[in-house]
Amino acid sequence: MIGIDPETPEENPEILQYVARNHDNTAGVYAAVLVEGLVRPGDEIVLLD
């Protein structure tokens, strides 16, 4: 998923190449579960700062 442009359905292999070269071939997301449950298509997702 990291190689897909979030604005379009187009793949961009340059993103993966950048990660491989500059971040020891790793990428990740930090997250914490506030309330257990299921996330379904159409559910609202809120990013907190």
HUMOSUL-V424772 format. One record per pair of residues at least 12 apart in sequence whose ideal C-beta (glycine too) atoms are under 10 Angstrom apart, sorted by sequence separation. I is the first residue (numbers start at 0). J is the second residue. If there is no record, write none. Layout:
I,J ; I,J
This chain:
2,14 ; 14,26 ; 1,14 ; 2,15 ; 1,15 ; 2,16 ; 33,47 ; 1,17 ; 2,18 ; 30,46 ; 31,47 ; 1,18 ; 30,47 ; 1,26 ; 0,26 ; 1,27 ; 1,28
